[in-house]
């Protein structure tokens, strides 16, 4: 079950919501209780291209020289 991140367009608060179905309507803001939230791109859904360093960071891949 995916966990989505949202930002309220009214008060600006950010929150997470577990959605049981992709057909569910967007939730209301838990702070101001208004509809009108935008879905954010979660950092967990973005995968960097590179090599993990083991210290919580990552090193970009080495660039291959172009024959120019």
C-alpha positions in Angstrom: 0.0 0.0 0.0 1.6 3.2 -1.1 2.3 6.1 1.2 1.9 9.5 -0.5 3.1 12.9 0.5 0.9 15.9 0.1 1.0 19.7 0.5 -2.0 21.7 1.3 -2.7 24.6 -1.1 -4.5 26.6 1.6 -2.2 26.4 4.7 1.0 25.0 3.2 1.3 22.1 5.6 2.9 18.8 4.4 1.7 15.4 5.4 1.7 11.7 4.5 -1.3 9.6 3.8 -1.6 5.8 3.2 -3.9 5.3 0.2 -5.6 1.9 0.1 -6.6 2.3 -3.6 -5.4 4.4 -6.4 -9.0 5.4 -7.1 -9.4 7.1 -3.7 -10.0 10.9 -3.8 -7.2 13.1 -2.5 -7.4 13.5 1.3 -8.3 16.7 3.2 -5.6 18.6 5.1 -5.3 17.3 8.7 -4.4 20.9 9.8 -7.0 23.1 8.2 -9.4 20.3 7.1 -9.8 21.7 3.6 -9.8 19.9 0.3 -7.3 21.1 -2.3 -4.0 19.3 -1.7 -1.2 18.6 -4.2 0.7 15.3 -4.4 4.4 15.7 -3.9 7.2 13.5 -5.4 8.6 11.5 -2.5 12.3 11.3 -2.0 11.9 7.6 -1.6 10.5 7.2 -5.1 13.6 8.9 -6.7 16.5 6.7 -7.3 19.9 8.4 -8.0 22.1 7.1 -10.8 25.5 6.4 -9.2 27.3 4.2 -6.7 26.3 4.0 -3.1 29.3 5.0 -0.8 28.0 3.2 2.3 28.1 6.4 4.3 24.6 7.5 3.3 25.8 9.3 0.2 26.5 8.4 -3.4 29.2 9.0 -5.9 28.2 10.0 -9.5 29.2 7.4 -12.1 32.5 8.0 -14.0 32.0 9.7 -17.3 33.1 7.8 -20.3 35.3 9.9 -22.7 33.7 10.7 -26.0 35.7 10.3 -29.1 35.4 13.8 -30.4 
